Amino acid sequence: MLLQNFKKNYRLKMSNKTKYVYTFGGGTAEGDRSMRELLGGKGANLAEMCVGGLPVPPGLTVTTEACAHYYKNEEKWPEGLREQLEEGIRYQEKVMDSKLGDPANPLLLSVRSGAAVSMPGMMDTVLNLGINDKVVEGLAEKTGNEWFAYDSYRRFIDMFADVVMGVSHDLFEDAMDALKKERGAETDSDLSTEDLKDLVDRYKALYRKETGFMFPNDPMEQLEFSINAVFGSWNSDRAIKYRKINKISGLVGTAVNVQAMVFGNMGETSGSGVLFTRNPNNGRNELYGEYLKNAQGEDVVAGTRTPEQISNLKKEMPKVYEELHQLTQKLEKHYEDMQDIEFTIQEEKLFILQTRSGKRTGPAALKIAVDFVESGLVDKKTAVSKLVTTAQLDQLLHPQFDDKAIKEKTVIGVGLPASPGAAVGKVYFTSQEAEDAHLAGEKVILARIETSPDDVGGMDASEGILTSRGGMTSHAAVVARGWGKPCVVGCDDIVINYKNKSLTDGKHTVHEGDWVSINGTTGEVALGQLPLSPPTLSKHFGKFMKWVDTFRDMKIRTNADRPEDAVKAKEFGAEGIGLCRTEHMFFEGERIIAVRRMIMSDNEEERREALAKLLPYQKEDFKGIFEALKGDPVTVRLLDPPLHEFLPHTEEDMKALADQFGIPFRNVKEKVAVLEEANPMLGHRGCRLGITFPEITEMQTRAIIEAAIEVKEAGTKVNPEIMVPLVGSGEELEDQKKVIKETAEKVFEEKGTRLDYQIGTMIEVPRAALMADEIAPQADFFSFGTNDLTQMTFGFSRDDIGKFLPEYLERKILANDPFQTLDQRGVGKLITEAVDLARVAKPDIKLGICGEHGGDPESIAFCHKQGLSYVSCSPFRVPIARLAAAQVAIKTNK
């Protein structure tokens, strides 16, 4: 009743003010999980668990709006925040029956960040806040555990100095190591109480030396500084980089959670740990995690001590383990997802400090989704929309090491398999060097003794991550699993030397820039470059993808130029080919000779003679593709690139061509010079080639139609679509359509049979988008070629954009690389205009997209909004596109 009255009075006071502080504790809370945008994910879940009756220490959450105000107003708190904070602290004091700053009955606090989107380890935390010289004595007397009290004090000085004042944590680690060496202690827990008192004095002296200030004793001053530090960490380099890497945008700031401390460092019946309710590597239904006795939570994730497996807790504290196990099942059922849980045990009493959806690998995500559906925890729609991301699905398509190959290589160490998969790269020992090497085009393995949040840039740049210290829930392991990067942690078989930029197992030494291979599935680290083999897909993949296809209403095609590519795409679920680039066929074997002879011809007769030699090759290619697709649509793009791309460019190669054709060298050199263009991207290419040299269009059309007829007569259905590239007007398409139709009619007459085919165009020139209503009557379909459309709309060369794109992204001139994620504000506006115009002119026109954007989830969502019939992407992106299309359909049809 006392708590209810307190809350009622508090709400009355706040009724006319902006509310910046929300409390939770004592079985009640002012928030719930629906308020994550305001309270952050951590704060919202703490409130939800509190109401659900879980053992959550009481606390308060300072909202993300307060953080936004802080940044908008010269790092000043909004009016009323201080008053609300003090009220919230008083609420915690009532729940805990203790008082902040009271030596006789002290309350200590933790201060943690919590954005709406989980950013593990990227922002700051302060523990044991509220302790000072007087409080530490009272804490020792109250608990009867002097060692614990001074251990908490030294931790607070270290953390406050590092997080709030910017004093390097390494300095305090050095002071700790020096004292342990003096006392002959191997671990922190080997130090005596008197040793810890001495260490506290050394820490305070170090603090004063580095900051120029005495260590603050006022708990409210400590709290204000700590909240500001957490606000400040929102815009730290590592947090900004993490949001950029993970494409997290639209958030106003971080919330701050101020919670009563519970202590895992009170002796052998206390401890702290992190666990996942399912195995995040493979998805097995088993508790997966680690804990440390006589430790606080930061010790577990820091990797400085080797933790115990969670299964050992069942032997050490069976009642606590059983309670924990029951709570994990309750949380999974409530949140309908696998959970990542932080917990503390204080003298055999369990407390839950956090729960959130657990990061997991692709294979684990699939198994968990299937298991959740089959056990009745969720329905198929929930599994498809929430339990597997497109990034996780992408992981399944990455290659693995060949088992035979690894046996033939020298394995220099075996660590913990923290995140599965194979990675090969040159080893680098700092995050910055890894990033620099990646930008230079190298494949990188980042090797660290242990990683910290400051290493996220290097981790992102790396193919894989290796640490010599840390456990399965260490920073490196959690981040790597979330990103799907192979990772081996705790590999103590090797010693990493930052000074010498090397690692060694005692027999072999690997220096910076040397090749290594790591196996995140087995934990093995091998010398050199191991060969990779194609991925194998589990039975869960097929089952899950069948569910996916029941929810999407947009077709998924593939971009494929060879029969083998088409076969692979079909295996991945492609429903046709949206782009078959004929020019890619021209470079193989004898074909390039025929192409070059056609280009070197002086008249139409010679060109037709050369094209006649090329025709059988083209026809066989198309037959292979039609046979592989078995009646699914195949969109063949007619010749697109300028002719000079097929000719040699060095004098040596030009001389070889002259000798091959028996013509003077100067003729070849003159032809190359004539065909050279100042801006070939906007030059003599695409439909312009077909208009000036209609015999090229004729040959390609004949090859397509003859191949289709022969495959059809052999008993396989065919569905050919002929696409004219680079049109900018209705007249251009009309010209080429006439050539195509006349050629097709000749073939039908010659073969004595007919078949259905379609003629369409690629919308890749901005003018074509604006003139879509004039072009549509001539077309059966439009396919948006977003690569060139982006290039021409922006005026960017996709080959040269790398020179300035990093600066554009850094300065937020662009939010994304427009060649990876469709620019919806500009290019998207052109597409929208073209779609609307085309449908007015020809309501039944088929519309699709065939640029690389066809495999990008954000771009697929845009295509769905426009009502496109299909997207087309590379074969290995087909499963990602299928899932993205299903997820946006579910979201739209809610």
Secondary structure as the mmCIF struct_conf table of DSSP 4:
data_model
#
loop_
_struct_conf.conf_type_id
_struct_conf.id
_struct_conf.beg_label_comp_id
_struct_conf.beg_label_asym_id
_struct_conf.beg_label_seq_id
_struct_conf.end_label_comp_id
_struct_conf.end_label_asym_id
_struct_conf.end_label_seq_id
HELX_RH_AL_P HELX_RH_AL_P1 LEU A 2 MET A 14
TURN_TY1_P TURN_TY1_P1 SER A 15 ASN A 16
BEND BEND1 LYS A 17 LYS A 17
STRN STRN1 VAL A 21 GLY A 25
TURN_TY1_P TURN_TY1_P2 GLY A 26 GLY A 27
STRN STRN2 THR A 28 ALA A 29
BEND BEND2 GLU A 30 GLU A 30
HELX_RH_3T_P HELX_RH_3T_P1 ARG A 33 MET A 35
HELX_RH_AL_P HELX_RH_AL_P2 ARG A 36 VAL A 51
TURN_TY1_P TURN_TY1_P3 GLY A 52 GLY A 53
STRN STRN3 GLY A 59 VAL A 62
HELX_RH_AL_P HELX_RH_AL_P3 THR A 64 LYS A 72
TURN_TY1_P TURN_TY1_P4 ASN A 73 GLU A 75
HELX_LH_PP_P HELX_LH_PP_P1 TRP A 77 PRO A 78
TURN_TY1_P TURN_TY1_P5 GLU A 79 GLY A 80
HELX_RH_AL_P HELX_RH_AL_P4 LEU A 81 MET A 96
TURN_TY1_P TURN_TY1_P6 ASP A 97 ASP A 97
STRN STRN4 LYS A 99 LEU A 100
TURN_TY1_P TURN_TY1_P7 GLY A 101 GLY A 101
TURN_TY1_P TURN_TY1_P8 PRO A 103 ALA A 104
BEND BEND3 ASN A 105 ASN A 105
STRN STRN5 PRO A 106 LEU A 107
STRN STRN6 LEU A 109 GLY A 114
BEND BEND4 ALA A 116 VAL A 117
TURN_TY1_P TURN_TY1_P9 PRO A 120 MET A 122
BEND BEND5 MET A 123 MET A 123
STRN STRN7 THR A 125 LEU A 129
TURN_TY1_P TURN_TY1_P10 GLY A 130 GLY A 130
HELX_RH_AL_P HELX_RH_AL_P5 ASP A 133 THR A 143
TURN_TY1_P TURN_TY1_P11 GLY A 144 GLY A 144
HELX_RH_AL_P HELX_RH_AL_P6 GLU A 146 VAL A 163
TURN_TY1_P TURN_TY1_P12 VAL A 164 MET A 165
HELX_RH_AL_P HELX_RH_AL_P7 HIS A 169 ARG A 183
TURN_TY1_P TURN_TY1_P13 GLY A 184 GLY A 184
BEND BEND6 GLU A 186 THR A 187
HELX_RH_3T_P HELX_RH_3T_P2 ASP A 188 ASP A 190
BEND BEND7 LEU A 191 LEU A 191
HELX_RH_AL_P HELX_RH_AL_P8 THR A 193 THR A 211
BEND BEND8 GLY A 212 PHE A 213
HELX_LH_PP_P HELX_LH_PP_P2 MET A 214 PRO A 216
HELX_RH_AL_P HELX_RH_AL_P9 PRO A 219 SER A 233
TURN_TY1_P TURN_TY1_P14 TRP A 234 ASN A 235
BEND BEND9 SER A 236 SER A 236
HELX_RH_AL_P HELX_RH_AL_P10 ASP A 237 ILE A 245
TURN_TY1_P TURN_TY1_P15 ASN A 246 LYS A 247
BEND BEND10 GLY A 250 GLY A 250
STRN STRN8 ALA A 255 ALA A 260
BEND BEND11 GLY A 264 GLY A 264
BEND BEND12 MET A 266 GLY A 267
TURN_TY1_P TURN_TY1_P16 GLU A 268 THR A 269
STRN STRN9 GLY A 271 PHE A 276
BEND BEND13 THR A 277 ARG A 278
TURN_TY1_P TURN_TY1_P17 PRO A 280 ASN A 282
BEND BEND14 ASN A 285 GLU A 286
STRN STRN10 TYR A 288 LYS A 293
TURN_TY1_P TURN_TY1_P18 ASN A 294 ASN A 294
HELX_RH_AL_P HELX_RH_AL_P11 GLY A 297 ALA A 302
BEND BEND15 THR A 304 ARG A 305
HELX_LH_PP_P HELX_LH_PP_P3 PRO A 307 PRO A 307
STRN STRN11 GLU A 308 GLN A 309
HELX_RH_3T_P HELX_RH_3T_P3 ILE A 310 ASN A 312
HELX_RH_AL_P HELX_RH_AL_P12 LEU A 313 GLU A 316
HELX_RH_AL_P HELX_RH_AL_P13 PRO A 318 TYR A 335
TURN_TY1_P TURN_TY1_P19 GLU A 336 GLU A 336
BEND BEND16 ASP A 337 ASP A 337
STRN STRN12 GLN A 339 GLN A 346
TURN_TY1_P TURN_TY1_P20 GLU A 347 GLU A 348
STRN STRN13 LYS A 349 SER A 357
HELX_LH_PP_P HELX_LH_PP_P4 GLY A 358 LYS A 359
HELX_RH_AL_P HELX_RH_AL_P14 GLY A 362 GLU A 374
TURN_TY1_P TURN_TY1_P21 SER A 375 GLY A 376
BEND BEND17 LEU A 377 VAL A 378
HELX_RH_AL_P HELX_RH_AL_P15 LYS A 380 THR A 382
HELX_RH_PI_P HELX_RH_PI_P1 ALA A 383 LEU A 387
HELX_RH_AL_P HELX_RH_AL_P16 THR A 390 GLN A 395
TURN_TY1_P TURN_TY1_P22 LEU A 396 LEU A 397
BEND BEND18 HIS A 398 HIS A 398
STRN STRN14 GLN A 400 PHE A 401
HELX_RH_AL_P HELX_RH_AL_P17 ASP A 403 LYS A 407
TURN_TY1_P TURN_TY1_P23 GLU A 408 GLU A 408
BEND BEND19 LYS A 409 LYS A 409
STRN STRN15 VAL A 411 VAL A 414
STRN STRN16 LEU A 416 SER A 419
BEND BEND20 GLY A 421 GLY A 421
STRN STRN17 ALA A 422 TYR A 428
BEND BEND21 PHE A 429 THR A 430
HELX_RH_AL_P HELX_RH_AL_P18 SER A 431 LEU A 439
TURN_TY1_P TURN_TY1_P24 ALA A 440 GLY A 441
STRN STRN18 VAL A 444 ARG A 448
BEND BEND22 ILE A 449 GLU A 450
HELX_RH_3T_P HELX_RH_3T_P4 PRO A 453 ASP A 455
HELX_RH_AL_P HELX_RH_AL_P19 VAL A 456 ALA A 461
BEND BEND23 GLU A 463 GLU A 463
STRN STRN19 GLY A 464 THR A 467
BEND BEND24 SER A 468 ARG A 469
TURN_TY1_P TURN_TY1_P25 MET A 472 THR A 473
BEND BEND25 SER A 474 SER A 474
HELX_RH_AL_P HELX_RH_AL_P20 HIS A 475 TRP A 483
TURN_TY1_P TURN_TY1_P26 GLY A 484 GLY A 484
STRN STRN20 CYS A 487 VAL A 489
TURN_TY1_P TURN_TY1_P27 ASP A 492 ASP A 493
BEND BEND26 ILE A 494 ILE A 494
STRN STRN21 VAL A 495 ASN A 497
TURN_TY1_P TURN_TY1_P28 TYR A 498 LYS A 501
STRN STRN22 SER A 502 THR A 504
BEND BEND27 GLY A 506 LYS A 507
STRN STRN23 THR A 509 HIS A 511
TURN_TY1_P TURN_TY1_P29 GLU A 512 GLY A 513
STRN STRN24 TRP A 515 ASN A 519
TURN_TY1_P TURN_TY1_P30 GLY A 520 GLY A 523
STRN STRN25 GLU A 524 LEU A 527
BEND BEND28 GLY A 528 GLY A 528
STRN STRN26 LEU A 532 SER A 533
HELX_RH_AL_P HELX_RH_AL_P21 LYS A 539 PHE A 551
BEND BEND29 MET A 554 MET A 554
STRN STRN27 LYS A 555 ASN A 559
BEND BEND30 ASP A 561 ARG A 562
HELX_RH_AL_P HELX_RH_AL_P22 PRO A 563 GLU A 571
TURN_TY1_P TURN_TY1_P31 PHE A 572 GLY A 573
BEND BEND31 GLY A 576 GLY A 576
STRN STRN28 ILE A 577 ARG A 581
HELX_RH_3T_P HELX_RH_3T_P5 THR A 582 PHE A 587
BEND BEND32 GLU A 588 GLU A 588
TURN_TY1_P TURN_TY1_P32 GLY A 589 GLU A 590
HELX_RH_AL_P HELX_RH_AL_P23 ARG A 591 MET A 600
BEND BEND33 ASP A 602 ASN A 603
HELX_RH_AL_P HELX_RH_AL_P24 GLU A 604 LEU A 629
TURN_TY1_P TURN_TY1_P33 LYS A 630 GLY A 631
BEND BEND34 ASP A 632 ASP A 632
STRN STRN29 VAL A 634 ARG A 637
HELX_LH_PP_P HELX_LH_PP_P5 LEU A 638 LEU A 639
BEND BEND35 PRO A 641 PRO A 641
HELX_RH_3T_P HELX_RH_3T_P6 LEU A 643 PHE A 646
BEND BEND36 LEU A 647 LEU A 647
BEND BEND37 THR A 650 THR A 650
HELX_RH_AL_P HELX_RH_AL_P25 GLU A 651 PHE A 661
TURN_TY1_P TURN_TY1_P34 GLY A 662 GLY A 662
HELX_RH_AL_P HELX_RH_AL_P26 PHE A 665 LEU A 675
BEND BEND38 ALA A 678 ALA A 678
HELX_RH_3T_P HELX_RH_3T_P7 PRO A 680 LEU A 682
BEND BEND39 GLY A 683 HIS A 684
TURN_TY1_P TURN_TY1_P35 GLY A 686 GLY A 686
HELX_RH_AL_P HELX_RH_AL_P27 CYS A 687 THR A 692
HELX_RH_AL_P HELX_RH_AL_P28 PRO A 694 GLU A 713
TURN_TY1_P TURN_TY1_P36 ALA A 714 GLY A 715
STRN STRN30 PRO A 720 VAL A 724
BEND BEND40 LEU A 726 LEU A 726
BEND BEND41 SER A 729 SER A 729
HELX_RH_AL_P HELX_RH_AL_P29 GLY A 730 LYS A 751
TURN_TY1_P TURN_TY1_P37 GLY A 752 GLY A 752
STRN STRN31 GLN A 758 ILE A 763
BEND BEND42 VAL A 765 VAL A 765
HELX_RH_AL_P HELX_RH_AL_P30 PRO A 766 LEU A 770
TURN_TY1_P TURN_TY1_P38 MET A 771 MET A 771
HELX_RH_AL_P HELX_RH_AL_P31 ALA A 772 ILE A 775
HELX_RH_3T_P HELX_RH_3T_P8 ALA A 776 GLN A 778
BEND BEND43 ASP A 780 ASP A 780
STRN STRN32 PHE A 781 PHE A 784
HELX_RH_AL_P HELX_RH_AL_P32 THR A 786 PHE A 794
TURN_TY1_P TURN_TY1_P39 GLY A 795 GLY A 795
TURN_TY1_P TURN_TY1_P40 ARG A 798 ASP A 800
HELX_RH_3T_P HELX_RH_3T_P9 ILE A 801 LYS A 803
TURN_TY1_P TURN_TY1_P41 PHE A 804 PHE A 804
HELX_RH_AL_P HELX_RH_AL_P33 LEU A 805 GLU A 810
TURN_TY1_P TURN_TY1_P42 ARG A 811 LYS A 812
BEND BEND44 ILE A 813 ILE A 813
BEND BEND45 ALA A 815 ASN A 816
TURN_TY1_P TURN_TY1_P43 PRO A 818 GLN A 820
BEND BEND46 THR A 821 THR A 821
TURN_TY1_P TURN_TY1_P44 GLN A 824 GLY A 826
HELX_RH_AL_P HELX_RH_AL_P34 VAL A 827 ALA A 841
TURN_TY1_P TURN_TY1_P45 PRO A 843 ASP A 844
STRN STRN33 LYS A 846 ILE A 849
BEND BEND47 GLY A 851 GLY A 851
HELX_RH_3T_P HELX_RH_3T_P10 GLU A 852 GLY A 855
HELX_RH_AL_P HELX_RH_AL_P35 PRO A 857 LYS A 865
TURN_TY1_P TURN_TY1_P46 GLN A 866 GLY A 867
BEND BEND48 SER A 869 SER A 869
STRN STRN34 TYR A 870 CYS A 873
HELX_RH_3T_P HELX_RH_3T_P11 PRO A 875 ARG A 877
HELX_RH_AL_P HELX_RH_AL_P36 VAL A 878 THR A 892
TURN_TY1_P TURN_TY1_P47 ASN A 893 ASN A 893
#
